[in-house]
Amino acid sequence: MKLALVLATAAAALGACAPTAYGPPPPPPGPPPGAAVMPAPPPPGAALAPGDCFRTSDIRNHTVGDERTLYVDVRGRGVYRIGMSGACLAGAISSDPLIMRQPPGSPIACRPIDLDIGIGRSGFESRCIVESIVRLTPPEVEALPPRLRP
């Protein structure tokens, strides 16, 4: 009797997952009208356009977007979104200092591998592996909440 009850319950649960006679579920709703849509990040390791490369010594300010996203201002000429492959920024705040190491070779950042970034917190350093670098357009910068603009 117990087995019959378990089988009936399992069949009911599976039946709830089956497609309905009404067709496939509707697509998820899009963003509200007038909302800014940030483009998808580039594939890991993608290089910037030649004119978008920057000197790491020209970074003037930064903000922490989330545990994987850093925004940097490069001498007021551009804002870049730097995506990390791990949650190295978890618990970091925008007043925590950036620790930049110049890798061997050129001090110019064009590809994620060109950046060696860490963030200092309470006397310790959290190292980051950079996955993507994107130069934001002026409308994308304006769409950022004020607390995220570097």
Disulfide bonds with the S-S distance in Angstrom:
Cys53-Cys110 1.93
Cys88-Cys128 2.07
